[in-house]
């Protein structure tokens, strides 16, 4: 298992379009990809879960990846979040 804390820079937070981009990126990997925000841990492969987390601009989240390609998944997900 690998993880990294990332700040959301998108001025709108993670709304529908960024959530879709994030989930699409997560689906590329075999590893489980989760996001920890406040007291919630959500599946990054579920658009509804990502949207319901209510992640806003400037919020800090932890990306957690576990599986065969976990490091590649983590690096990719962090890059996607930073570019949203």
Biopython code that builds the backbone (N, CA, C, O; Angstrom):
import numpy as np
from Bio.PDB.StructureBuilder import StructureBuilder

atoms = [
    (1, "UNK", "N", (0.856, -1.182, 0.000)),
    (1, "UNK", "CA", (0.000, 0.000, 0.000)),
    (1, "UNK", "C", (0.898, 1.240, 0.000)),
    (1, "UNK", "O", (1.868, 1.324, 0.752)),
    (2, "UNK", "N", (0.549, 2.196, -0.861)),
    (2, "UNK", "CA", (1.252, 3.473, -0.917)),
    (2, "UNK", "C", (0.221, 4.591, -0.847)),
    (2, "UNK", "O", (-0.932, 4.414, -1.241)),
    (3, "UNK", "N", (0.644, 5.735, -0.344)),
    (3, "UNK", "CA", (-0.286, 6.857, -0.254)),
    (3, "UNK", "C", (0.469, 8.176, -0.325)),
    (3, "UNK", "O", (1.678, 8.242, -0.103)),
    (4, "UNK", "N", (-0.278, 9.212, -0.637)),
    (4, "UNK", "CA", (0.302, 10.555, -0.685)),
    (4, "UNK", "C", (-0.798, 11.568, -0.434)),
    (4, "UNK", "O", (-1.931, 11.400, -0.884)),
    (5, "UNK", "N", (-0.452, 12.616, 0.286)),
    (5, "UNK", "CA", (-1.387, 13.702, 0.569)),
    (5, "UNK", "C", (-1.239, 14.754, -0.528)),
    (5, "UNK", "O", (-0.127, 15.143, -0.884)),
    (6, "UNK", "N", (-2.375, 15.207, -1.057)),
    (6, "UNK", "CA", (-2.398, 16.155, -2.173)),
    (6, "UNK", "C", (-3.431, 17.240, -1.875)),
    (6, "UNK", "O", (-4.470, 16.973, -1.269)),
    (7, "UNK", "N", (-3.135, 18.462, -2.305)),
    (7, "UNK", "CA", (-4.105, 19.550, -2.167)),
    (7, "UNK", "C", (-4.819, 19.743, -3.502)),
    (7, "UNK", "O", (-4.201, 19.695, -4.565)),
    (8, "UNK", "N", (-6.119, 19.959, -3.429)),
    (8, "UNK", "CA", (-6.935, 20.191, -4.624)),
    (8, "UNK", "C", (-6.799, 21.656, -5.015)),
    (8, "UNK", "O", (-7.140, 22.547, -4.238)),
    (9, "UNK", "N", (-6.300, 21.900, -6.226)),
    (9, "UNK", "CA", (-6.077, 23.268, -6.690)),
    (9, "UNK", "C", (-7.211, 23.786, -7.566)),
    (9, "UNK", "O", (-7.283, 24.989, -7.817)),
    (10, "UNK", "N", (-8.090, 22.922, -8.032)),
    (10, "UNK", "CA", (-9.184, 23.339, -8.903)),
    (10, "UNK", "C", (-10.054, 24.356, -8.172)),
    (10, "UNK", "O", (-10.507, 24.105, -7.055)),
    (11, "UNK", "N", (-10.283, 25.492, -8.799)),
    (11, "UNK", "CA", (-11.048, 26.573, -8.178)),
    (11, "UNK", "C", (-12.485, 26.180, -7.846)),
    (11, "UNK", "O", (-13.124, 26.816, -7.008)),
    (12, "UNK", "N", (-12.991, 25.148, -8.489)),
    (12, "UNK", "CA", (-14.362, 24.687, -8.257)),
    (12, "UNK", "C", (-14.417, 23.461, -7.347)),
    (12, "UNK", "O", (-15.503, 22.998, -6.999)),
    (13, "UNK", "N", (-13.266, 22.936, -6.964)),
    (13, "UNK", "CA", (-13.233, 21.690, -6.204)),
    (13, "UNK", "C", (-13.429, 20.516, -7.151)),
    (13, "UNK", "O", (-13.264, 20.655, -8.363)),
    (14, "UNK", "N", (-13.776, 19.377, -6.608)),
    (14, "UNK", "CA", (-13.996, 18.196, -7.450)),
    (14, "UNK", "C", (-15.493, 18.040, -7.681)),
    (14, "UNK", "O", (-16.194, 17.356, -6.936)),
    (15, "UNK", "N", (-15.959, 18.704, -8.747)),
    (15, "UNK", "CA", (-17.357, 18.610, -9.160)),
    (15, "UNK", "C", (-17.458, 17.540, -10.248)),
    (15, "UNK", "O", (-16.548, 16.721, -10.374)),
    (16, "UNK", "N", (-18.512, 17.523, -11.021)),
    (16, "UNK", "CA", (-18.785, 16.420, -11.942)),
    (16, "UNK", "C", (-17.675, 16.161, -12.966)),
    (16, "UNK", "O", (-17.228, 15.023, -13.110)),
    (17, "UNK", "N", (-17.231, 17.185, -13.668)),
    (17, "UNK", "CA", (-16.213, 16.966, -14.706)),
    (17, "UNK", "C", (-14.900, 16.447, -14.110)),
    (17, "UNK", "O", (-14.378, 15.444, -14.597)),
    (18, "UNK", "N", (-14.344, 17.097, -13.067)),
    (18, "UNK", "CA", (-13.114, 16.575, -12.480)),
    (18, "UNK", "C", (-13.287, 15.174, -11.858)),
    (18, "UNK", "O", (-12.370, 14.353, -11.898)),
    (19, "UNK", "N", (-14.458, 14.919, -11.292)),
    (19, "UNK", "CA", (-14.712, 13.596, -10.718)),
    (19, "UNK", "C", (-14.669, 12.528, -11.807)),
    (19, "UNK", "O", (-14.120, 11.446, -11.599)),
    (20, "UNK", "N", (-15.246, 12.833, -12.968)),
    (20, "UNK", "CA", (-15.221, 11.901, -14.096)),
    (20, "UNK", "C", (-13.802, 11.643, -14.575)),
    (20, "UNK", "O", (-13.437, 10.503, -14.864)),
    (21, "UNK", "N", (-12.999, 12.702, -14.662)),
    (21, "UNK", "CA", (-11.597, 12.564, -15.070)),
    (21, "UNK", "C", (-10.843, 11.711, -14.064)),
    (21, "UNK", "O", (-10.065, 10.834, -14.440)),
    (22, "UNK", "N", (-11.074, 11.969, -12.796)),
    (22, "UNK", "CA", (-10.398, 11.223, -11.730)),
    (22, "UNK", "C", (-10.760, 9.742, -11.768)),
    (22, "UNK", "O", (-9.886, 8.881, -11.662)),
    (23, "UNK", "N", (-12.037, 9.451, -11.919)),
    (23, "UNK", "CA", (-12.490, 8.057, -11.964)),
    (23, "UNK", "C", (-11.968, 7.344, -13.203)),
    (23, "UNK", "O", (-11.572, 6.180, -13.134)),
    (24, "UNK", "N", (-11.968, 8.031, -14.319)),
    (24, "UNK", "CA", (-11.440, 7.447, -15.555)),
    (24, "UNK", "C", (-9.965, 7.085, -15.386)),
    (24, "UNK", "O", (-9.523, 6.035, -15.854)),
    (25, "UNK", "N", (-9.213, 7.943, -14.725)),
    (25, "UNK", "CA", (-7.794, 7.660, -14.471)),
    (25, "UNK", "C", (-7.642, 6.463, -13.533)),
    (25, "UNK", "O", (-6.771, 5.620, -13.750)),
    (26, "UNK", "N", (-8.464, 6.377, -12.512)),
    (26, "UNK", "CA", (-8.378, 5.280, -11.546)),
    (26, "UNK", "C", (-8.677, 3.930, -12.188)),
    (26, "UNK", "O", (-8.090, 2.915, -11.816)),
    (27, "UNK", "N", (-9.595, 3.925, -13.157)),
    (27, "UNK", "CA", (-9.981, 2.677, -13.823)),
    (27, "UNK", "C", (-8.869, 2.074, -14.660)),
    (27, "UNK", "O", (-8.943, 0.900, -15.022)),
    (28, "UNK", "N", (-7.847, 2.843, -14.974)),
    (28, "UNK", "CA", (-6.733, 2.326, -15.779)),
    (28, "UNK", "C", (-5.860, 1.336, -15.018)),
    (28, "UNK", "O", (-5.024, 0.659, -15.616)),
    (29, "UNK", "N", (-6.045, 1.250, -13.726)),
    (29, "UNK", "CA", (-5.162, 0.442, -12.893)),
    (29, "UNK", "C", (-5.884, -0.729, -12.241)),
    (29, "UNK", "O", (-7.074, -0.664, -11.933)),
    (30, "UNK", "N", (-5.125, -1.800, -12.043)),
    (30, "UNK", "CA", (-5.665, -2.969, -11.364)),
    (30, "UNK", "C", (-5.792, -2.718, -9.867)),
    (30, "UNK", "O", (-6.662, -3.286, -9.207)),
    (31, "UNK", "N", (-4.937, -1.879, -9.347)),
    (31, "UNK", "CA", (-4.922, -1.604, -7.910)),
    (31, "UNK", "C", (-6.218, -0.949, -7.447)),
    (31, "UNK", "O", (-6.908, -0.274, -8.211)),
    (32, "UNK", "N", (-6.523, -1.168, -6.185)),
    (32, "UNK", "CA", (-7.612, -0.424, -5.544)),
    (32, "UNK", "C", (-7.115, 1.000, -5.343)),
    (32, "UNK", "O", (-5.995, 1.211, -4.878)),
    (33, "UNK", "N", (-7.941, 1.968, -5.690)),
    (33, "UNK", "CA", (-7.576, 3.376, -5.533)),
    (33, "UNK", "C", (-8.644, 4.028, -4.669)),
    (33, "UNK", "O", (-9.823, 4.048, -5.023)),
    (34, "UNK", "N", (-8.213, 4.561, -3.531)),
    (34, "UNK", "CA", (-9.144, 5.187, -2.599)),
    (34, "UNK", "C", (-8.688, 6.608, -2.281)),
    (34, "UNK", "O", (-7.510, 6.947, -2.399)),
    (35, "UNK", "N", (-9.646, 7.419, -1.879)),
    (35, "UNK", "CA", (-9.366, 8.787, -1.462)),
    (35, "UNK", "C", (-9.870, 8.940, -0.035)),
    (35, "UNK", "O", (-11.008, 8.591, 0.278)),
    (36, "UNK", "N", (-9.004, 9.469, 0.826)),
    (36, "UNK", "CA", (-9.416, 9.752, 2.204)),
    (36, "UNK", "C", (-9.578, 11.272, 2.321)),
    (36, "UNK", "O", (-8.657, 12.042, 2.047)),
    (37, "UNK", "N", (-10.777, 11.669, 2.735)),
    (37, "UNK", "CA", (-11.091, 13.088, 2.920)),
    (37, "UNK", "C", (-11.887, 13.228, 4.205)),
    (37, "UNK", "O", (-12.933, 12.604, 4.376)),
    (38, "UNK", "N", (-11.379, 14.052, 5.098)),
    (38, "UNK", "CA", (-11.970, 14.219, 6.422)),
    (38, "UNK", "C", (-12.097, 12.847, 7.072)),
    (38, "UNK", "O", (-11.085, 12.172, 7.257)),
    (39, "UNK", "N", (-13.285, 12.420, 7.418)),
    (39, "UNK", "CA", (-13.449, 11.119, 8.084)),
    (39, "UNK", "C", (-13.948, 10.040, 7.127)),
    (39, "UNK", "O", (-14.377, 8.970, 7.560)),
    (40, "UNK", "N", (-13.892, 10.325, 5.815)),
    (40, "UNK", "CA", (-14.414, 9.379, 4.819)),
    (40, "UNK", "C", (-13.282, 8.782, 3.999)),
    (40, "UNK", "O", (-12.298, 9.456, 3.693)),
    (41, "UNK", "N", (-13.430, 7.518, 3.648)),
    (41, "UNK", "CA", (-12.539, 6.882, 2.683)),
    (41, "UNK", "C", (-13.425, 6.358, 1.560)),
    (41, "UNK", "O", (-14.315, 5.539, 1.787)),
    (42, "UNK", "N", (-13.170, 6.840, 0.348)),
    (42, "UNK", "CA", (-14.058, 6.540, -0.770)),
    (42, "UNK", "C", (-13.319, 5.847, -1.907)),
    (42, "UNK", "O", (-12.103, 5.978, -2.048)),
    (43, "UNK", "N", (-14.062, 5.119, -2.703)),
    (43, "UNK", "CA", (-13.535, 4.434, -3.873)),
    (43, "UNK", "C", (-13.383, 5.452, -5.002)),
    (43, "UNK", "O", (-14.365, 6.050, -5.440)),
    (44, "UNK", "N", (-12.149, 5.645, -5.472)),
    (44, "UNK", "CA", (-11.892, 6.636, -6.520)),
    (44, "UNK", "C", (-12.400, 6.175, -7.886)),
    (44, "UNK", "O", (-12.369, 6.948, -8.844)),
    (45, "UNK", "N", (-12.864, 4.936, -7.989)),
    (45, "UNK", "CA", (-13.398, 4.423, -9.251)),
    (45, "UNK", "C", (-14.906, 4.626, -9.352)),
    (45, "UNK", "O", (-15.526, 4.205, -10.328)),
    (46, "UNK", "N", (-15.498, 5.272, -8.343)),
    (46, "UNK", "CA", (-16.933, 5.533, -8.315)),
    (46, "UNK", "C", (-17.193, 7.038, -8.373)),
    (46, "UNK", "O", (-16.896, 7.763, -7.424)),
    (47, "UNK", "N", (-17.749, 7.501, -9.491)),
    (47, "UNK", "CA", (-18.030, 8.926, -9.654)),
    (47, "UNK", "C", (-18.969, 9.417, -8.547)),
    (47, "UNK", "O", (-18.750, 10.490, -7.985)),
    (48, "UNK", "N", (-19.996, 8.653, -8.234)),
    (48, "UNK", "CA", (-20.945, 9.076, -7.198)),
    (48, "UNK", "C", (-20.276, 9.218, -5.836)),
    (48, "UNK", "O", (-20.568, 10.154, -5.092)),
    (49, "UNK", "N", (-19.384, 8.295, -5.511)),
    (49, "UNK", "CA", (-18.672, 8.373, -4.233)),
    (49, "UNK", "C", (-17.780, 9.603, -4.182)),
    (49, "UNK", "O", (-17.726, 10.299, -3.168)),
    (50, "UNK", "N", (-17.078, 9.869, -5.285)),
    (50, "UNK", "CA", (-16.186, 11.029, -5.340)),
    (50, "UNK", "C", (-17.001, 12.315, -5.217)),
    (50, "UNK", "O", (-16.624, 13.215, -4.466)),
    (51, "UNK", "N", (-18.101, 12.408, -5.937)),
    (51, "UNK", "CA", (-18.958, 13.599, -5.868)),
    (51, "UNK", "C", (-19.551, 13.795, -4.474)),
    (51, "UNK", "O", (-19.595, 14.916, -3.967)),
    (52, "UNK", "N", (-20.004, 12.708, -3.859)),
    (52, "UNK", "CA", (-20.665, 12.814, -2.559)),
    (52, "UNK", "C", (-19.699, 13.185, -1.433)),
    (52, "UNK", "O", (-20.137, 13.575, -0.351)),
    (53, "UNK", "N", (-18.398, 13.069, -1.676)),
    (53, "UNK", "CA", (-17.423, 13.432, -0.648)),
    (53, "UNK", "C", (-17.403, 14.938, -0.406)),
    (53, "UNK", "O", (-17.042, 15.390, 0.681)),
    (54, "UNK", "N", (-17.788, 15.709, -1.413)),
    (54, "UNK", "CA", (-17.835, 17.165, -1.250)),
    (54, "UNK", "C", (-16.464, 17.814, -1.129)),
    (54, "UNK", "O", (-16.263, 18.691, -0.289)),
    (55, "UNK", "N", (-15.532, 17.393, -1.953)),
    (55, "UNK", "CA", (-14.167, 17.914, -1.901)),
    (55, "UNK", "C", (-14.131, 19.266, -2.598)),
    (55, "UNK", "O", (-14.452, 19.374, -3.782)),
    (56, "UNK", "N", (-13.739, 20.294, -1.857)),
    (56, "UNK", "CA", (-13.746, 21.652, -2.383)),
    (56, "UNK", "C", (-12.361, 22.161, -2.719)),
    (56, "UNK", "O", (-11.364, 21.474, -2.496)),
    (57, "UNK", "N", (-12.302, 23.372, -3.259)),
    (57, "UNK", "CA", (-11.014, 23.967, -3.601)),
    (57, "UNK", "C", (-10.165, 24.186, -2.350)),
    (57, "UNK", "O", (-10.656, 24.660, -1.326)),
    (58, "UNK", "N", (-8.892, 23.834, -2.452)),
    (58, "UNK", "CA", (-7.980, 23.994, -1.324)),
    (58, "UNK", "C", (-8.011, 22.869, -0.312)),
    (58, "UNK", "O", (-7.189, 22.840, 0.604)),
    (59, "UNK", "N", (-8.946, 21.942, -0.459)),
    (59, "UNK", "CA", (-9.012, 20.810, 0.476)),
    (59, "UNK", "C", (-7.811, 19.887, 0.271)),
    (59, "UNK", "O", (-7.268, 19.775, -0.828)),
    (60, "UNK", "N", (-7.420, 19.240, 1.348)),
    (60, "UNK", "CA", (-6.323, 18.287, 1.311)),
    (60, "UNK", "C", (-6.906, 16.885, 1.389)),
    (60, "UNK", "O", (-7.728, 16.591, 2.256)),
    (61, "UNK", "N", (-6.470, 16.019, 0.471)),
    (61, "UNK", "CA", (-6.944, 14.639, 0.437)),
    (61, "UNK", "C", (-5.745, 13.702, 0.424)),
    (61, "UNK", "O", (-4.640, 14.099, 0.054)),
    (62, "UNK", "N", (-5.968, 12.470, 0.825)),
    (62, "UNK", "CA", (-4.939, 11.437, 0.737)),
    (62, "UNK", "C", (-5.372, 10.448, -0.338)),
    (62, "UNK", "O", (-6.505, 9.966, -0.334)),
    (63, "UNK", "N", (-4.464, 10.156, -1.249)),
    (63, "UNK", "CA", (-4.709, 9.143, -2.275)),
    (63, "UNK", "C", (-4.007, 7.870, -1.803)),
    (63, "UNK", "O", (-2.823, 7.889, -1.467)),
    (64, "UNK", "N", (-4.754, 6.767, -1.782)),
    (64, "UNK", "CA", (-4.236, 5.496, -1.285)),
    (64, "UNK", "C", (-4.408, 4.448, -2.373)),
    (64, "UNK", "O", (-5.509, 4.251, -2.885)),
    (65, "UNK", "N", (-3.322, 3.779, -2.724)),
    (65, "UNK", "CA", (-3.368, 2.752, -3.762)),
    (65, "UNK", "C", (-2.800, 1.455, -3.209)),
    (65, "UNK", "O", (-1.797, 1.452, -2.495)),
    (66, "UNK", "N", (-3.462, 0.350, -3.553)),
    (66, "UNK", "CA", (-3.012, -0.953, -3.078)),
    (66, "UNK", "C", (-3.242, -1.996, -4.162)),
    (66, "UNK", "O", (-4.363, -2.189, -4.633)),
    (67, "UNK", "N", (-2.158, -2.664, -4.551)),
    (67, "UNK", "CA", (-2.268, -3.702, -5.571)),
    (67, "UNK", "C", (-0.991, -3.819, -6.386)),
    (67, "UNK", "O", (0.048, -3.258, -6.038)),
    (68, "UNK", "N", (-1.098, -4.564, -7.479)),
    (68, "UNK", "CA", (0.064, -4.875, -8.309)),
    (68, "UNK", "C", (0.757, -3.642, -8.888)),
    (68, "UNK", "O", (1.986, -3.590, -8.936)),
    (69, "UNK", "N", (-0.005, -2.669, -9.318)),
    (69, "UNK", "CA", (0.558, -1.474, -9.951)),
    (69, "UNK", "C", (0.356, -0.224, -9.089)),
    (69, "UNK", "O", (0.115, 0.869, -9.603)),
    (70, "UNK", "N", (0.457, -0.405, -7.775)),
    (70, "UNK", "CA", (0.106, 0.660, -6.845)),
    (70, "UNK", "C", (0.950, 1.929, -7.002)),
    (70, "UNK", "O", (0.406, 3.031, -6.946)),
    (71, "UNK", "N", (2.256, 1.797, -7.196)),
    (71, "UNK", "CA", (3.081, 2.994, -7.306)),
    (71, "UNK", "C", (2.768, 3.766, -8.584)),
    (71, "UNK", "O", (2.693, 4.994, -8.569)),
    (72, "UNK", "N", (2.589, 3.059, -9.669)),
    (72, "UNK", "CA", (2.219, 3.697, -10.934)),
    (72, "UNK", "C", (0.852, 4.372, -10.800)),
    (72, "UNK", "O", (0.655, 5.488, -11.282)),
    (73, "UNK", "N", (-0.073, 3.699, -10.153)),
    (73, "UNK", "CA", (-1.409, 4.261, -9.935)),
    (73, "UNK", "C", (-1.327, 5.530, -9.089)),
    (73, "UNK", "O", (-1.956, 6.538, -9.413)),
    (74, "UNK", "N", (-0.562, 5.480, -8.019)),
    (74, "UNK", "CA", (-0.434, 6.637, -7.139)),
    (74, "UNK", "C", (0.166, 7.824, -7.882)),
    (74, "UNK", "O", (-0.359, 8.935, -7.808)),
    (75, "UNK", "N", (1.256, 7.595, -8.592)),
    (75, "UNK", "CA", (1.907, 8.677, -9.333)),
    (75, "UNK", "C", (0.947, 9.302, -10.347)),
    (75, "UNK", "O", (0.892, 10.524, -10.488)),
    (76, "UNK", "N", (0.202, 8.466, -11.043)),
    (76, "UNK", "CA", (-0.738, 8.950, -12.047)),
    (76, "UNK", "C", (-1.882, 9.730, -11.411)),
    (76, "UNK", "O", (-2.253, 10.797, -11.902)),
    (77, "UNK", "N", (-2.439, 9.213, -10.335)),
    (77, "UNK", "CA", (-3.570, 9.875, -9.682)),
    (77, "UNK", "C", (-3.157, 11.228, -9.100)),
    (77, "UNK", "O", (-3.908, 12.198, -9.198)),
    (78, "UNK", "N", (-1.992, 11.297, -8.508)),
    (78, "UNK", "CA", (-1.506, 12.568, -7.955)),
    (78, "UNK", "C", (-1.357, 13.594, -9.080)),
    (78, "UNK", "O", (-1.742, 14.753, -8.921)),
    (79, "UNK", "N", (-0.804, 13.172, -10.203)),
    (79, "UNK", "CA", (-0.623, 14.067, -11.339)),
    (79, "UNK", "C", (-1.989, 14.564, -11.850)),
    (79, "UNK", "O", (-2.150, 15.749, -12.143)),
    (80, "UNK", "N", (-2.951, 13.666, -11.952)),
    (80, "UNK", "CA", (-4.293, 14.048, -12.421)),
    (80, "UNK", "C", (-4.912, 15.081, -11.467)),
    (80, "UNK", "O", (-5.462, 16.087, -11.915)),
    (81, "UNK", "N", (-4.824, 14.835, -10.182)),
    (81, "UNK", "CA", (-5.414, 15.753, -9.196)),
    (81, "UNK", "C", (-4.748, 17.116, -9.271)),
    (81, "UNK", "O", (-5.423, 18.143, -9.207)),
    (82, "UNK", "N", (-3.430, 17.133, -9.408)),
    (82, "UNK", "CA", (-2.709, 18.401, -9.472)),
    (82, "UNK", "C", (-3.027, 19.181, -10.744)),
    (82, "UNK", "O", (-2.892, 20.404, -10.768)),
    (83, "UNK", "N", (-3.451, 18.482, -11.806)),
    (83, "UNK", "CA", (-3.749, 19.148, -13.074)),
    (83, "UNK", "C", (-5.227, 19.473, -13.276)),
    (83, "UNK", "O", (-5.584, 20.091, -14.279)),
    (84, "UNK", "N", (-6.095, 19.069, -12.342)),
    (84, "UNK", "CA", (-7.534, 19.339, -12.490)),
    (84, "UNK", "C", (-7.802, 20.827, -12.505)),
    (84, "UNK", "O", (-8.954, 21.246, -12.622)),
]
sb = StructureBuilder()
sb.init_structure("model")
sb.init_model(0)
sb.init_chain("A")
sb.init_seg("    ")
for serial, (resi, resn, name, xyz) in enumerate(atoms, 1):
    if name == "N":
        sb.init_residue(resn, " ", resi, " ")
    sb.init_atom(name, np.array(xyz, "f"), 0.0, 1.0, " ", f" {name:<3s}", serial, name[0])
structure = sb.get_structure()
